[in-house]
Amino acid sequence: MEEHLKQLMQQLGHAINDTLSGSLEIKGVIAEIKREGFDALLVLEATIGFRPKDDDEESPAGDHSFSEQDWSFLKALKISDPPEE
């Protein structure tokens, strides 16, 4: 895999981790779990795929569309829709 793409993937992983780590809502729930006498361990797995972009693609999602649940998840991670071109 191209080195630059590897670096971008690593940056994306750090950005997702930082977003989750900085979430006041997540911190609050974990604190409540600890107050209840439990340790909390949060492990998430994200699968991120990449493919070369076709020059004639009209939308950033290509042939795929996102459901409301997809957008809600991305919004929770503070990821918004790409700007209109």
C-alpha positions as CSV (number, residue, x, y, z in Angstrom):
1,M,0.0,0.0,0.0
2,E,1.2,3.5,-0.8
3,E,3.1,5.0,2.2
4,H,1.1,8.3,2.0
5,L,-2.2,6.3,2.2
6,K,-0.9,4.4,5.2
7,Q,-0.1,7.7,7.0
8,L,-3.6,9.0,6.2
9,M,-5.2,5.8,7.6
10,Q,-3.1,6.2,10.7
11,Q,-4.2,9.8,11.1
12,L,-7.8,8.7,10.7
13,G,-7.4,6.1,13.4
14,H,-5.9,8.7,15.7
15,A,-8.7,11.2,14.9
16,I,-11.4,8.6,15.7
17,N,-9.6,7.7,18.9
18,D,-9.2,11.3,20.0
19,T,-12.8,12.1,19.2
20,L,-14.0,9.1,21.3
21,S,-11.5,9.9,24.1
22,G,-12.7,13.5,24.2
23,S,-16.4,12.7,24.3
24,L,-17.9,14.1,27.5
25,E,-20.9,11.7,27.1
26,I,-18.6,8.7,26.9
27,K,-16.5,9.9,29.8
28,G,-19.7,10.5,31.8
29,V,-21.0,7.0,31.2
30,I,-17.6,5.4,32.0
31,A,-17.5,7.4,35.2
32,E,-20.9,6.2,36.2
33,I,-19.9,2.6,35.5
34,K,-16.9,3.1,37.7
35,R,-19.1,4.6,40.5
36,E,-21.1,1.4,40.3
37,G,-18.0,-0.5,41.2
38,F,-16.9,-1.8,37.8
39,D,-13.9,-1.1,35.6
40,A,-14.8,-0.1,32.0
41,L,-12.8,-1.1,28.9
42,L,-14.0,0.3,25.6
43,V,-12.7,-1.5,22.5
44,L,-14.1,-0.6,19.1
45,E,-13.3,-2.0,15.8
46,A,-13.6,0.0,12.6
47,T,-13.3,-1.3,9.2
48,I,-12.4,1.3,6.7
49,G,-12.0,0.5,3.0
50,F,-10.4,2.5,0.3
51,R,-10.6,2.2,-3.5
52,P,-9.5,4.5,-6.3
53,K,-12.0,7.1,-7.1
54,D,-13.6,7.0,-10.6
55,D,-13.3,10.3,-12.5
56,D,-17.0,10.1,-13.4
57,E,-18.4,9.5,-9.9
58,E,-21.1,12.0,-9.0
59,S,-21.3,11.6,-5.3
60,P,-18.6,11.1,-2.6
61,A,-20.3,7.8,-1.6
62,G,-20.1,6.4,-5.2
63,D,-22.8,3.8,-5.8
64,H,-23.5,3.5,-2.1
65,S,-25.9,5.6,0.0
66,F,-25.8,6.1,3.7
67,S,-28.8,5.3,6.0
68,E,-30.0,7.6,8.7
69,Q,-28.3,5.2,11.2
70,D,-25.0,5.6,9.3
71,W,-25.3,9.4,9.4
72,S,-26.2,9.3,13.1
73,F,-23.1,7.1,13.9
74,L,-20.9,9.5,11.9
75,K,-22.4,12.5,13.6
76,A,-21.7,10.9,17.0
77,L,-18.1,10.7,15.9
78,K,-18.3,14.3,14.9
79,I,-17.8,13.4,11.2
80,S,-20.1,15.4,8.9
81,D,-21.1,15.0,5.3
82,P,-18.5,16.2,2.8
83,P,-19.0,19.6,1.4
84,E,-21.0,19.9,-1.9
85,E,-18.7,20.2,-4.9
